[in-house]
Amino acid sequence: MHIVVLSRNSKLYSTSRLVEAIEDAGHTATVLDHLKCDIVSEEDNPCIYYRGTKVQGVDAVIPRIGASVTFYGSAVVRQFEMMKIFTVVESQALVRSRDKLRSLQIMARAGVGMPKTVFTNYSTEVRKIIESVGGPPLIVKLLEGTQGVGVVLAPTFKAAESIIQAFHSMKARVIVQEFIEEAKGEDIRAFVVDGKVVGAMKRKGVEGEFRSNIHRGGSGELIKLSKAERRAALIATKAMGLSVAGVDMLQSERGPLVLEINSSPGLEGIESATGKNIAGKIISFVERKAIETQNNPRKRHNLIRNA
């Protein structure tokens, strides 16, 4: 099989591990920078050119699309779908997962537990917003933020008002979320592949930091999920239409609360914490689904219909 990894940088840990796992499984791996792909739309002949050369002979695609380039990255993924090629993350699911507000609405509809969250269109009723999530301390998040960037803890009413008003004055869209004190600055990342949790870790922030993101200096350690945590991760992933995802949850007095779902979850932290070959599990999934798609005309048709 020829498997393409869409990534801006072939030296990134996650990208290099996927390439290694592809080659270990006896397949051919190619890394393409999705921003250097040209999309050609033609009736009955959709195609992609990379640095002037037509991309051909691809059996499957693993998208590693950064949040800042979701628009064009998802268009490239959609084009591969139009070419009847299996993609690990479908274009619609990718776009859906990057919209934090939409993701929260989808998960709420699916019955997934979440911290109480408020979103408004630059409302001047800031006091009402703060009271709606139970008052301070509370979390203010940029809708476009990733890896803990744009996430602020407001410890007091006055601080919360100032932060929200400041974001609104810059026309920055934010969500306001209740602070789960009993989580103590820790969260859980459950890694899901094809409807199964293949690894989980508890992430801890550095001292004095409420964000537990590994990109912010946090650390991860192996954890065994409870039945409720495993169920929450699987329901959330299914609701979002993702086959591979990282589900971030908080442990609270009322059960697991899902914060968000990452459609391009990093491999370094989860593989280090669990000691598992997560990249290999993704490739095993690709092998099954790519062959299944090639042998099933209906599934190939669905790729085009869902693109």
Residue, then its C-alpha position, 0 to 999 in steps of 0.5 A: m500500500h502507498i499511504v500519504v501523511l499530510s503534514r507541514n513538517s516531516k520531522l515532527y514526532s507524530t509525522s515521523r512515527l507514522v512514517e516509521a509505522i507505515e514502513d514497519a508494516g511493509h508499506t510505502a510512506t510519503v509526506l506531503d505538505h498540504l499547503k503545497c498541494d494544488i487542487v484541480s476540479e474537473e468533472d469526473n476527474p478530480c486530482i491533486y498536484y504536488r509541486g507540479t507533479k500529479v499525485q497518483g497511486v495513493d491507497a490511503v491518507i492520514p491527515r495531520i492538519g494544524a488548526s491554523v490551516t483547517f480551511y485549506g487542509s480540509a479542502v485537500v482531504r476533501q479532494f482525496e475523498m473525491m478521488k475515492i481514496f480512504t482518509v483516516v479523518e474525513s473532511q467534514a469531521l475535521v471541520r466539525s471538530r475545529d469549531k469549538l462551539r459546534s463541537l460542544q453543541i454536538m456533544a451536548r446533543a449526544g448526552v456527553g457530560m461537559p463543564k457548563t459553557v456560555f457563548t454569546n455574540y459580544s453580549t454586554e450582559v457580562r455579569k449575567i454570563i459570569e453568573s450563568v457558569g456559577g461565578p468565578p473562578l471560571i475559564v475564558k477560551l478563545l474559540e480559535g485557540t489550540q494547545g492551551v493558547g488563548v485559555v485564561l483563568a479568571p479568579t475573581f468577578k472583576a478579573a472575569e469582567s475585565i478579561i471578557q470585555a477585553f476579548h470582546s473589544m478586540k472582536a475575539r470570539v470566546i466561550v466562558q466555562e465553569f472551572i472544575e476545582e476538584a480536577k486540580g489542574e489535571d485532565i485525561r487524554a483518551f486516545v481513540v482508534d476505530g471505536k476503541v480506546v487504545g491508550a489513556m494518560k493523565r496530564k498534569g500542569v507544571e506547578g502554578e499552571f492550571r493548564s495541563n497541556i504537554h505543549r505548555g510544559g505539562s507531563g503525562e502518566l499512564i492511567k486506567l480509565s473508569k467505565a464512565e470515562r471510557r464510555a464518555a470518550l467513545i460517545a463523544t468520538k462517535a458523535m463527532g464522526l471521528s475514527v481517530a481522536g484524542v478526547d480531553m476530559l476532566q474528572s469531576e464530582r459529577g463524573p467525567l466532563v469532556l473539554e474537547i476532541n482533537s482530530s489530529p492528536g499528538l503521539e509523543g505524549i501518549e506513546s511515552a506515557t503508555g509505552k504503546n505503539i499507538a502509531g502502529k494501531i493507526i496503521s492497522f486501522v488504515e490497512r483494514k479500512a483502505i482495503e475495505t473501501q477499495n473492495n466495496p463500491r458503496k463505501r467508495h461512493n460514500l466518500i464522494r457523497n460525504a466530501 
